[in-house]
């Protein structure tokens, strides 16, 4: 790519208005992974030909990778009906900016028109965030038919099945996800939560230990560990781990609720009262909650 870039730049010095040469240069930067330079060249091309869908799609992808979601929306709205790739990029950007319904509509259309496993997966994940699990499962299944090896897909399918109460199916999907990627943190944590609920404490402990080995500071895994310790009857250990969780995520409501209860069990009533006061304050303030544990009936992450 470096040799090609050198040649294209030399050619552009002699023919700066040659759009094909500039596109070739932009593609060389894009394929090399030099997104800032690719963005610069594509911006010139887009300015000269704003209706060129190929240029807009490539530039939109550069913006997406850079987290410039508002720029994607501005760029692609005029060509929103062009093709599935444009719909997918624009829908993704809208979802990332909090416009879930609007973005979801475009992503679903992209999935159906382009038969894209990635688009089906994003739509399913968005339905999960919106607590519409049945729709999410249908789209996750469509993605699995197209590409069961898509990273994160089996974990997503497992989470959706968990929230629908299909724990057998959820465990199968999560175990498959772990086979494909032993470092799938989320799969380990969700599987730990399900196994804890079934009182397979050794299995749950093994999964949460793997999660913590991957991310030692992850509060979600630490919370699941505390729940396992609580189930085992090791209340002091559960208290110690919940204290670490609330120290790291002070606005996460659920650990405060559990900690308040456990403080009374270890004969620390004053600390229990403090935690109850914290719970009441958080409920009153309506603080936006950090992610609930996978065991909770909320898919927010």
Helices and strands as residue ranges (DSSP letters): H 2-14, H 19-32, H 35-48, H 53-65, H 69-76, G 77-79, H 84-96, H 100-114, H 117-129, H 133-147, H 153-163, H 167-180, H 185-197, H 201-214, H 219-232, H 235-248, H 253-265, H 269-285
